[in-house]
Amino acid sequence: MAMLNRVHLNGLRAVETVARLGSLAAAAGELNVSSSAVSQQIKRTEKQLGQALFERTPGGLVPTEFGTVFTARLSAGFRELAQAVALADEASQCTLVVSVAPAFASKWLLPRLSRHFARHPSVLLRIDASGRIADLDHSDIDIGIRMGDGKWPGVRAELLLAQEVFPVCAPSIAARLKSIEDLAQTCAITDERAMINWESWFEAAGAKPVTFLKGARFTDPMLCLESAIAGHGVMLAWQLLTADALADGRLVAPFGVRAESGLGYWLVTSASKSESRKVRDFKAWIREEIEATMAQFGALDSAA
């Protein structure tokens, strides 16, 4: 392998391409350089090897006896290199990279991924769980799920679910909440980075805002959720964060009132790239899952 260090790869490519295609002009076209550049690469390679690879004839370059054997080996080597590169391309084609906030990934998406695996077994999902906004034009991310108003430059944004907010708490606390006024006797669990507020919920409920007792404050909605499940107080939550905890009874939405937040979850793709089949399939799958989740919410509302 050390011997390769004395020969430039571009020169070997030029030699192999001329031998395979039969002319400098054809090789120059494939390599996207000039014929003179190909000729110079060949001369340089012959000098590095100390062997003539082609005879210069009136009809063009003809491989020498050594050149014939040498270029046959080169062709086999470049085929192996091409297949190696194709493996990376194939892996990329079969991998779907989804950018999503950790809370969404952990509390809603992750428990449902097995159904995507079953439907699309040839697609490998890679979840990029991060609070940052991914650059869809300059990264390997195929699709993002963002929360906001959908107004982001340079992307295609399709509304996945309008976000509604409502109070949730552990069943033991819900049992003490006979009216909205009783919230004044409970602690509020606060997400310091939240984009939502209690005022919109009180307005939707047709009630005056109350002053909560001081409760725990977090900088992560997942910690707020776990605190609510542990019975530390009441938190203002939304559908996908609490769907499973409400369904299995770990949490209760005591008043059955949901308020529009003006925000939503959006499916986001690059505006400058065409969507692949794996992206379209993922969109169709996640919309089905959202529909099933919201049907579950309808059943919970009816039960309440």
DAJO-V642998 format. One record per backbone hydrogen bond with DSSP energy under -0.5 kcal/mol. CO is the residue of the C=O (numbers start at 1). NH is the residue of the N-H. If there is no record, write none. Layout:
co->[CO	CO]
nh->[NH	NH]
//
This chain:
co->[1	2	3	4	8	9	10	11	12	13	14	15	16	17	18	23	24	25	26	27	28	28	34	35	36	37	38	39	40	41	42	43	44	45	46	46	53	55	55	57	60	62	64	65	66	67	68	69	70	71	72	73	74	75	76	77	78	79	80	81	82	83	84	85	86	87	88	89	90	91	92	94	95	96	96	97	97	97	98	98	99	100	101	102	103	104	104	105	109	109	110	112	112	113	113	114	115	116	120	122	123	124	126	126	127	128	128	132	134	143	144	144	145	146	148	150	152	154	155	156	158	161	163	164	165	166	168	169	170	170	171	173	174	176	179	180	181	182	183	186	187	188	189	190	190	191	197	198	198	199	200	201	202	202	203	210	213	216	218	220	220	221	222	223	224	225	226	227	228	228	234	235	235	237	238	239	242	243	244	245	245	246	252	252	253	259	263	264	265	265	266	266	267	268	269	270	276	277	278	279	280	281	282	283	284	285	286	287	288	289	290	291	292	293	294	295	296	297	298	299	300]
nh->[4	5	6	7	12	13	14	15	16	17	18	19	20	21	22	27	28	29	30	31	32	33	38	39	40	41	42	43	44	45	46	47	48	49	50	51	64	57	62	60	57	55	68	69	70	71	72	73	74	75	76	77	78	79	80	81	82	83	84	85	86	87	88	89	90	91	92	93	94	95	95	124	97	98	126	99	142	143	100	128	145	130	105	106	107	108	109	110	112	113	113	115	116	116	117	118	119	120	123	124	125	96	98	128	129	100	130	134	136	99	146	268	101	266	264	152	155	271	157	269	267	265	261	239	259	237	235	252	173	174	175	176	177	178	182	183	184	185	186	213	234	190	236	192	218	194	201	201	202	203	204	205	206	207	206	212	188	190	192	223	224	225	226	227	228	229	230	232	170	231	189	168	237	166	242	243	246	247	248	250	251	249	169	254	256	165	163	148	160	161	146	268	158	144	156	273	280	281	282	283	284	285	286	287	288	289	290	291	292	293	294	295	296	297	298	299	300	301	302	303	304]
//
